[in-house]
Amino acid sequence: MTLYSELYKRMTLYTEPYKRMSLYTELYKRLNLYTELYKRMTLYTELYKRMILYSELYKRMTLSTELYMYKRMTLYTELYMYKRMTLYTELYMYKRMTLYTELY
C-alpha cells in the first residue's frame, strides 16, 4: 500500500504544476479579454468625443450660415428697397416737375 501511496503523492506532485499552468493560462486569457475590452471602450470613448465635437461644429456652422444668410438677405432687401424708393421718388419728382412745368 505504501507503493500506491507513494505513486499517488508523485502523481499529485506532477499534476500540481499542470493545474497551476492551466490556472495561469486561464488568467492570461482573461487578462487578454479585459485588455481587448479596455481598448474597445477607449475607442468608443474617442468616437463619442469626436461625435460631440462634430455635433458642436455642425451647430456652429449652422448658426454661422444662418447669420450670414440673414445679414445677406437683410442687406439685399435694404439695397433693393433703397433703389426702389429712389427710383419711385425720382419718377414721382420728374412727373411732378414736368407737370408743373407744363402747367406753368
MMTF fields as JSON, N, C-alpha, C and O atoms, coordinates in Angstrom:
{
  "mmtfVersion": "1.0.0",
  "mmtfProducer": "UNKNOWN",
  "numBonds": 415,
  "numAtoms": 416,
  "numGroups": 104,
  "numChains": 1,
  "numModels": 1,
  "chainsPerModel": [1],
  "groupsPerChain": [104],
  "chainIdList": ["A"],
  "bondAtomList": [4, 2, 8, 6, 12, 10, 16, 14, 20, 18, 24, 22, 28, 26, 32, 30, 36, 34, 40, 38, 44, 42, 48, 46, 52, 50, 56, 54, 60, 58, 64, 62, 68, 66, 72, 70, 76, 74, 80, 78, 84, 82, 88, 86, 92, 90, 96, 94, 100, 98, 104, 102, 108, 106, 112, 110, 116, 114, 120, 118, 124, 122, 128, 126, 132, 130, 136, 134, 140, 138, 144, 142, 148, 146, 152, 150, 156, 154, 160, 158, 164, 162, 168, 166, 172, 170, 176, 174, 180, 178, 184, 182, 188, 186, 192, 190, 196, 194, 200, 198, 204, 202, 208, 206, 212, 210, 216, 214, 220, 218, 224, 222, 228, 226, 232, 230, 236, 234, 240, 238, 244, 242, 248, 246, 252, 250, 256, 254, 260, 258, 264, 262, 268, 266, 272, 270, 276, 274, 280, 278, 284, 282, 288, 286, 292, 290, 296, 294, 300, 298, 304, 302, 308, 306, 312, 310, 316, 314, 320, 318, 324, 322, 328, 326, 332, 330, 336, 334, 340, 338, 344, 342, 348, 346, 352, 350, 356, 354, 360, 358, 364, 362, 368, 366, 372, 370, 376, 374, 380, 378, 384, 382, 388, 386, 392, 390, 396, 394, 400, 398, 404, 402, 408, 406, 412, 410],
  "bondOrderList": [1, 1, 1, 1, 1, 1, 1, 1, 1, 1, 1, 1, 1, 1, 1, 1, 1, 1, 1, 1, 1, 1, 1, 1, 1, 1, 1, 1, 1, 1, 1, 1, 1, 1, 1, 1, 1, 1, 1, 1, 1, 1, 1, 1, 1, 1, 1, 1, 1, 1, 1, 1, 1, 1, 1, 1, 1, 1, 1, 1, 1, 1, 1, 1, 1, 1, 1, 1, 1, 1, 1, 1, 1, 1, 1, 1, 1, 1, 1, 1, 1, 1, 1, 1, 1, 1, 1, 1, 1, 1, 1, 1, 1, 1, 1, 1, 1, 1, 1, 1, 1, 1, 1],
  "groupList": [{"groupName": "MET", "atomNameList": ["N", "CA", "C", "O"], "elementList": ["N", "C", "C", "O"], "formalChargeList": [0, 0, 0, 0], "bondAtomList": [1, 0, 2, 1, 3, 2], "bondOrderList": [1, 1, 2], "singleLetterCode": "M", "chemCompType": "L-PEPTIDE LINKING"}, {"groupName": "THR", "atomNameList": ["N", "CA", "C", "O"], "elementList": ["N", "C", "C", "O"], "formalChargeList": [0, 0, 0, 0], "bondAtomList": [1, 0, 2, 1, 3, 2], "bondOrderList": [1, 1, 2], "singleLetterCode": "T", "chemCompType": "L-PEPTIDE LINKING"}, {"groupName": "LEU", "atomNameList": ["N", "CA", "C", "O"], "elementList": ["N", "C", "C", "O"], "formalChargeList": [0, 0, 0, 0], "bondAtomList": [1, 0, 2, 1, 3, 2], "bondOrderList": [1, 1, 2], "singleLetterCode": "L", "chemCompType": "L-PEPTIDE LINKING"}, {"groupName": "TYR", "atomNameList": ["N", "CA", "C", "O"], "elementList": ["N", "C", "C", "O"], "formalChargeList": [0, 0, 0, 0], "bondAtomList": [1, 0, 2, 1, 3, 2], "bondOrderList": [1, 1, 2], "singleLetterCode": "Y", "chemCompType": "L-PEPTIDE LINKING"}, {"groupName": "SER", "atomNameList": ["N", "CA", "C", "O"], "elementList": ["N", "C", "C", "O"], "formalChargeList": [0, 0, 0, 0], "bondAtomList": [1, 0, 2, 1, 3, 2], "bondOrderList": [1, 1, 2], "singleLetterCode": "S", "chemCompType": "L-PEPTIDE LINKING"}, {"groupName": "GLU", "atomNameList": ["N", "CA", "C", "O"], "elementList": ["N", "C", "C", "O"], "formalChargeList": [0, 0, 0, 0], "bondAtomList": [1, 0, 2, 1, 3, 2], "bondOrderList": [1, 1, 2], "singleLetterCode": "E", "chemCompType": "L-PEPTIDE LINKING"}, {"groupName": "LYS", "atomNameList": ["N", "CA", "C", "O"], "elementList": ["N", "C", "C", "O"], "formalChargeList": [0, 0, 0, 0], "bondAtomList": [1, 0, 2, 1, 3, 2], "bondOrderList": [1, 1, 2], "singleLetterCode": "K", "chemCompType": "L-PEPTIDE LINKING"}, {"groupName": "ARG", "atomNameList": ["N", "CA", "C", "O"], "elementList": ["N", "C", "C", "O"], "formalChargeList": [0, 0, 0, 0], "bondAtomList": [1, 0, 2, 1, 3, 2], "bondOrderList": [1, 1, 2], "singleLetterCode": "R", "chemCompType": "L-PEPTIDE LINKING"}, {"groupName": "PRO", "atomNameList": ["N", "CA", "C", "O"], "elementList": ["N", "C", "C", "O"], "formalChargeList": [0, 0, 0, 0], "bondAtomList": [1, 0, 2, 1, 3, 2], "bondOrderList": [1, 1, 2], "singleLetterCode": "P", "chemCompType": "L-PEPTIDE LINKING"}, {"groupName": "ASN", "atomNameList": ["N", "CA", "C", "O"], "elementList": ["N", "C", "C", "O"], "formalChargeList": [0, 0, 0, 0], "bondAtomList": [1, 0, 2, 1, 3, 2], "bondOrderList": [1, 1, 2], "singleLetterCode": "N", "chemCompType": "L-PEPTIDE LINKING"}, {"groupName": "ILE", "atomNameList": ["N", "CA", "C", "O"], "elementList": ["N", "C", "C", "O"], "formalChargeList": [0, 0, 0, 0], "bondAtomList": [1, 0, 2, 1, 3, 2], "bondOrderList": [1, 1, 2], "singleLetterCode": "I", "chemCompType": "L-PEPTIDE LINKING"}],
  "groupTypeList": [0, 1, 2, 3, 4, 5, 2, 3, 6, 7, 0, 1, 2, 3, 1, 5, 8, 3, 6, 7, 0, 4, 2, 3, 1, 5, 2, 3, 6, 7, 2, 9, 2, 3, 1, 5, 2, 3, 6, 7, 0, 1, 2, 3, 1, 5, 2, 3, 6, 7, 0, 10, 2, 3, 4, 5, 2, 3, 6, 7, 0, 1, 2, 4, 1, 5, 2, 3, 0, 3, 6, 7, 0, 1, 2, 3, 1, 5, 2, 3, 0, 3, 6, 7, 0, 1, 2, 3, 1, 5, 2, 3, 0, 3, 6, 7, 0, 1, 2, 3, 1, 5, 2, 3],
  "groupIdList": [1, 2, 3, 4, 5, 6, 7, 8, 9, 10, 11, 12, 13, 14, 15, 16, 17, 18, 19, 20, 21, 22, 23, 24, 25, 26, 27, 28, 29, 30, 31, 32, 33, 34, 35, 36, 37, 38, 39, 40, 41, 42, 43, 44, 45, 46, 47, 48, 49, 50, 51, 52, 53, 54, 55, 56, 57, 58, 59, 60, 61, 62, 63, 64, 65, 66, 67, 68, 69, 70, 71, 72, 73, 74, 75, 76, 77, 78, 79, 80, 81, 82, 83, 84, 85, 86, 87, 88, 89, 90, 91, 92, 93, 94, 95, 96, 97, 98, 99, 100, 101, 102, 103, 104],
  "secStructList": [7, 2, 2, 2, 2, 2, 2, 2, 2, 2, 2, 2, 2, 2, 2, 2, 2, 2, 2, 2, 2, 2, 2, 2, 2, 2, 2, 2, 2, 2, 2, 2, 2, 2, 2, 2, 2, 2, 2, 2, 2, 2, 2, 2, 2, 2, 2, 2, 2, 2, 2, 2, 2, 2, 2, 2, 2, 2, 2, 2, 2, 2, 2, 2, 2, 2, 2, 2, 2, 2, 2, 2, 2, 2, 2, 2, 2, 2, 2, 2, 2, 2, 2, 2, 2, 2, 2, 2, 2, 2, 2, 2, 2, 2, 2, 2, 2, 2, 2, 2, 2, 2, 2, 7],
  "xCoordList": [0.816, 0.0, 0.862, 0.45, 2.001, 2.887, 3.355, 3.612, 3.461, 3.849, 2.785, 3.094, 1.528, 0.441, 0.372, 0.104, 0.609, 0.614, 1.714, 1.51, 2.863, 3.981, 3.667, 3.965, 3.074, 2.669, 1.642, 1.71, 0.711, -0.3, 0.328, -0.049, 1.246, 1.946, 2.68, 2.637, 3.366, 4.103, 3.163, 3.451, 2.041, 1.072, 0.523, 0.407, 0.192, -0.275, 0.822, 0.565, 2.026, 3.151, 3.328, 3.618, 3.155, 3.304, 2.099, 2.243, 0.937, -0.246, -0.422, -1.098, 0.161, 0.033, 0.58, -0.101, 1.767, 2.226, 1.319, 1.128, 0.77, -0.142, -1.401, -1.874, -1.924, -3.092, -2.766, -3.565, -1.604, -1.188, -1.034, -1.428, -0.454, -0.291, -1.641, -1.814, -2.575, -3.901, -4.574, -5.286, -4.343, -4.873, -4.256, -4.962, -2.939, -2.267, -2.709, -2.844, -2.929, -3.412, -4.79, -5.063, -5.647, -6.978, -6.89, -7.612, -6.022, -5.829, -5.296, -5.704, -4.393, -3.833, -4.916, -4.963, -5.779, -6.879, -7.808, -8.222, -8.124, -8.993, -8.345, -9.001, -7.064, -6.345, -6.38, -6.587, -6.176, -6.269, -7.659, -7.821, -8.657, -10.034, -10.304, -10.89, -9.873, -10.083, -9.298, -9.761, -8.116, -7.327, -8.046, -8.099, -8.597, -9.353, -10.587, -10.906, -11.268, -12.441, -12.054, -12.755, -10.95, -10.473, -10.142, -10.465, -9.495, -9.179, -10.443, -10.523, -11.429, -12.692, -13.386, -13.906, -13.394, -14.012, -13.292, -13.925, -11.978, -11.209, -11.557, -11.726, -11.661, -12.02, -13.411, -13.613, -14.373, -15.73, -15.798, -16.554, -15.016, -14.97, -14.426, -14.947, -13.38, -12.81, -13.818, -13.952, -14.516, -15.543, -16.662, -17.162, -17.051, -18.091, -17.636, -18.401, -16.383, -15.848, -15.856, -16.213, -15.459, -15.47, -16.88, -17.101, -17.835, -19.213, -19.702, -20.391, -19.346, -19.728, -19.071, -19.706, -17.801, -17.087, -17.723, -17.948, -18.014, -18.633, -20.023, -20.444, -20.733, -22.055, -21.939, -22.72, -20.95, -20.728, -20.339, -20.826, -19.459, -19.063, -20.249, -20.386, -21.105, -22.295, -23.208, -23.737, -23.387, -24.212, -23.622, -24.336, -22.31, -21.657, -21.784, -22.07, -21.57, -21.679, -23.103, -23.312, -24.072, -25.469, -25.764, -26.384, -25.321, -25.544, -24.854, -25.446, -23.604, -22.87, -23.557, -23.675, -24.01, -24.692, -25.981, -26.286, -26.742, -27.992, -27.745, -28.44, -26.749, -26.434, -25.965, -26.366, -25.112, -24.602, -25.747, -25.837, -26.615, -27.729, -28.684, -29.218, -28.902, -29.785, -29.206, -29.912, -27.904, -27.267, -27.309, -27.574, -27.043, -27.021, -28.408, -28.563, -29.413, -30.773, -31.209, -31.882, -30.828, -31.175, -30.517, -31.142, -29.25, -28.541, -29.18, -29.401, -29.476, -30.114, -31.478, -31.839, -32.229, -33.551, -33.419, -34.151, -32.474, -32.292, -31.859, -32.372, -30.919, -30.48, -31.607, -31.787, -32.366, -33.475, -34.51, -34.987, -34.857, -35.855, -35.329, -36.071, -34.044, -33.467, -33.513, -33.911, -33.111, -33.136, -34.558, -34.811, -35.473, -36.859, -37.433, -38.081, -37.182, -37.689, -37.051, -37.716, -35.775, -35.089, -35.685, -35.939, -35.901, -36.487, -37.881, -38.211, -38.705, -40.051, -40.009, -40.773, -39.124, -39.021, -38.596, -39.154, -37.607, -37.146, -38.231, -38.425, -38.932, -40.015, -41.132, -41.664, -41.481, -42.55, -42.156, -42.947, -40.937, -40.485, -40.384, -40.713, -39.93, -39.818, -41.2, -41.381, -42.158, -43.517, -44.114, -44.764, -43.885, -44.427, -43.812, -44.51, -42.489, -41.822, -42.242, -42.423, -42.393, -42.844, -44.24, -44.532, -45.095, -46.477, -46.503, -47.217, -45.732, -45.71, -45.143, -45.62, -44.118, -43.505, -44.475, -44.574, -45.185, -46.147, -47.296, -47.778, -47.723, -48.803, -48.349, -49.129, -47.161, -46.664, -46.435, -46.007],
  "yCoordList": [-1.182, 0.0, 1.249, 2.29, 1.156, 2.305, 2.656, 3.82, 1.648, 1.899, 2.742, 3.707, 2.357, 3.126, 4.528, 5.512, 4.586, 5.868, 6.772, 7.963, 6.177, 6.935, 7.367, 8.493, 6.476, 6.807, 7.942, 8.845, 7.875, 8.909, 10.261, 11.276, 10.284, 11.523, 12.077, 13.275, 11.17, 11.636, 12.156, 13.153, 11.47, 11.914, 13.294, 14.16, 13.489, 14.816, 15.847, 17.001, 15.433, 16.351, 16.75, 17.908, 15.795, 16.093, 16.846, 17.685, 16.549, 17.239, 18.639, 19.464, 18.918, 20.258, 21.362, 22.372, 21.222, 22.267, 22.406, 23.508, 21.306, 21.36, 22.164, 22.983, 21.917, 22.668, 24.156, 25.007, 24.447, 25.846, 26.479, 27.623, 25.711, 26.231, 26.499, 27.516, 25.618, 25.836, 27.046, 27.804, 27.212, 28.383, 29.666, 30.637, 29.66, 30.831, 31.094, 32.244, 30.029, 30.2, 30.849, 31.751, 30.381, 30.969, 32.437, 33.278, 32.737, 34.136, 34.988, 36.136, 34.421, 35.134, 35.42, 36.507, 34.436, 34.627, 35.742, 36.599, 35.714, 36.769, 38.135, 39.125, 38.182, 39.447, 39.976, 41.167, 39.077, 39.478, 39.983, 40.975, 39.279, 39.695, 41.086, 41.944, 41.295, 42.603, 43.701, 44.835, 43.349, 44.325, 44.706, 45.879, 43.706, 43.972, 44.812, 45.728, 44.506, 45.305, 46.743, 47.683, 46.905, 48.253, 49.037, 50.219, 48.363, 49.027, 49.458, 50.564, 48.569, 48.926, 50.08, 50.989, 50.046, 51.143, 52.462, 53.507, 52.403, 53.606, 54.107, 55.308, 53.192, 53.565, 54.184, 55.218, 53.55, 54.093, 55.443, 56.323, 55.605, 56.902, 57.974, 59.087, 57.62, 58.558, 58.893, 60.049, 57.881, 58.119, 59.004, 59.878, 58.779, 59.604, 61.061, 61.986, 61.245, 62.609, 63.282, 64.453, 62.525, 63.091, 63.434, 64.464, 62.569, 62.856, 64.139, 64.945, 64.321, 65.554, 66.758, 67.794, 66.609, 67.696, 68.035, 69.205, 66.996, 67.238, 67.828, 68.647, 67.415, 67.979, 69.466, 70.283, 69.802, 71.217, 72.017, 73.127, 71.443, 72.127, 72.321, 73.37, 71.309, 71.425, 72.538, 73.32, 72.602, 73.679, 75.044, 75.964, 75.161, 76.443, 76.797, 77.943, 75.809, 76.068, 76.467, 77.371, 75.792, 76.127, 77.538, 78.319, 77.861, 79.201, 80.249, 81.276, 79.986, 80.924, 81.108, 82.227, 80.001, 80.077, 80.867, 81.709, 80.596, 81.327, 82.819, 83.65, 83.155, 84.571, 85.221, 86.336, 84.508, 85.046, 85.272, 86.326, 84.281, 84.415, 85.515, 86.251, 85.629, 86.675, 88.053, 88.939, 88.223, 89.505, 89.808, 90.936, 88.78, 88.972, 89.34, 90.261, 88.597, 88.895, 90.271, 90.999, 90.628, 91.953, 93.034, 94.028, 92.812, 93.779, 93.891, 94.995, 92.747, 92.776, 93.444, 94.205, 93.156, 93.778, 95.283, 96.054, 95.694, 97.137, 97.815, 98.877, 97.203, 97.792, 97.844, 98.844, 96.746, 96.694, 97.762, 98.466, 97.88, 98.872, 100.288, 101.179, 100.485, 101.808, 102.171, 103.28, 101.252, 101.525, 101.77, 102.666, 100.962, 101.098, 102.44, 103.145, 102.773, 104.046, 105.213, 106.199, 105.094, 106.149, 106.294, 107.402, 105.166, 105.188, 105.797, 106.647, 105.347, 105.906, 107.392, 108.163, 107.791, 109.209, 110.013, 111.072, 109.499, 110.23, 110.31, 111.354, 109.204, 109.231, 110.173, 110.93, 110.119, 110.979, 112.448, 113.274, 112.759, 114.147, 114.597, 115.734, 113.7, 114.043, 114.333, 115.325, 113.477, 113.687, 114.966, 115.731, 115.18, 116.365, 117.635, 118.602, 117.602, 118.782, 118.995, 120.127, 117.903, 118.021, 118.579, 119.45, 118.096, 118.596, 120.067, 120.849, 120.458, 121.848, 122.722, 123.829, 122.207, 122.983, 123.175, 124.259, 122.11, 122.215, 123.15, 123.908, 123.092, 123.964, 125.435, 126.351, 125.631, 126.965, 127.602, 128.754],
  "zCoordList": [0.0, 0.0, 0.0, -0.512, 0.545, 0.554, -0.848, -1.156, -1.685, -3.065, -3.763, -4.462, -3.556, -4.145, -3.538, -4.228, -2.301, -1.627, -2.189, -2.426, -2.39, -2.972, -4.403, -4.802, -5.155, -6.53, -6.555, -7.389, -5.64, -5.55, -5.22, -5.806, -4.321, -3.971, -5.171, -5.45, -5.886, -7.072, -8.153, -8.815, -8.323, -9.325, -8.979, -9.847, -7.728, -7.317, -7.455, -7.797, -7.191, -7.35, -8.807, -9.106, -9.712, -11.138, -11.697, -12.586, -11.182, -11.71, -11.151, -11.765, -10.018, -9.419, -10.327, -10.503, -10.909, -11.842, -13.062, -13.577, -13.514, -14.652, -14.294, -15.083, -13.104, -12.639, -12.542, -12.933, -12.025, -11.925, -13.304, -13.528, -14.217, -15.582, -16.233, -16.904, -16.046, -16.62, -15.962, -16.62, -14.672, -13.989, -14.547, -14.818, -14.714, -15.277, -16.712, -17.131, -17.449, -18.822, -18.825, -19.617, -17.933, -17.82, -17.412, -17.948, -16.48, -16.063, -17.212, -17.389, -17.975, -19.119, -20.167, -20.742, -20.405, -21.354, -20.881, -21.662, -19.596, -19.059, -19.155, -19.481, -18.871, -18.974, -20.406, -20.636, -21.355, -22.761, -23.109, -23.82, -22.594, -22.852, -22.265, -22.925, -21.024, -20.398, -21.11, -21.231, -21.572, -22.329, -23.614, -23.985, -24.287, -25.518, -25.235, -25.991, -24.167, -23.787, -23.461, -23.837, -22.769, -22.443, -23.718, -23.831, -24.672, -25.939, -26.664, -27.199, -26.675, -27.338, -26.633, -27.282, -25.313, -24.569, -24.835, -24.981, -24.896, -25.211, -26.608, -26.822, -27.542, -28.918, -28.966, -29.603, -28.292, -28.293, -27.593, -28.005, -26.544, -25.874, -26.819, -26.884, -27.542, -28.515, -29.614, -30.014, -30.091, -31.112, -30.573, -31.281, -29.333, -28.721, -28.607, -28.881, -28.199, -28.11, -29.477, -29.605, -30.493, -31.853, -32.303, -32.942, -31.97, -32.342, -31.677, -32.302, -30.418, -29.726, -30.397, -30.597, -30.74, -31.398, -32.743, -33.052, -33.549, -34.851, -34.705, -35.521, -33.669, -33.411, -33.091, -33.579, -32.264, -31.922, -33.167, -33.381, -33.979, -35.219, -36.153, -36.783, -36.241, -37.079, -36.583, -37.373, -35.256, -34.696, -35.028, -35.426, -34.859, -35.153, -36.625, -36.974, -37.486, -38.921, -39.293, -40.102, -38.699, -38.98, -38.518, -39.238, -37.318, -36.794, -37.665, -37.994, -38.035, -38.874, -40.216, -40.713, -40.801, -42.099, -41.972, -42.817, -40.913, -40.73, -40.539, -41.123, -39.717, -39.512, -40.81, -41.14, -41.537, -42.802, -43.783, -44.412, -43.908, -44.846, -44.399, -45.228, -43.085, -42.588, -42.904, -43.387, -42.625, -42.921, -44.413, -44.829, -45.201, -46.649, -47.173, -47.976, -46.699, -47.137, -46.663, -47.392, -45.443, -44.933, -45.792, -46.161, -46.096, -46.934, -48.312, -48.81, -48.928, -50.243, -50.193, -51.09, -49.143, -49.006, -48.841, -49.461, -47.996, -47.796, -49.091, -49.444, -49.794, -51.061, -52.083, -52.778, -52.164, -53.111, -52.785, -53.676, -51.501, -51.113, -51.329, -51.742, -51.046, -51.27, -52.745, -53.1, -53.597, -55.044, -55.529, -56.334, -55.027, -55.457, -55.012, -55.785, -53.755, -53.252, -53.994, -54.31, -54.266, -55.007, -56.4, -56.872, -57.04, -58.38, -58.363, -59.19, -57.398, -57.3, -57.019, -57.6, -56.137, -55.797, -57.014, -57.301, -57.719, -58.91, -59.977, -60.6, -60.181, -61.174, -60.751, -61.564, -59.475, -58.985, -59.12, -59.575, -58.726, -58.818, -60.272, -60.61, -61.108, -62.524, -63.113, -63.819, -62.826, -63.337, -62.777, -63.488, -61.51, -60.864, -61.457, -61.764, -61.608, -62.193, -63.631, -64.079, -64.343, -65.734, -65.792, -66.612, -64.944, -64.899, -64.528, -65.155, -63.512, -63.112, -64.211, -64.458, -64.863, -65.927, -67.078, -67.653, -67.405, -68.489, -68.128, -68.97, -66.894, -66.466, -66.36, -66.62, -65.999, -65.812, -67.161, -67.236]
}
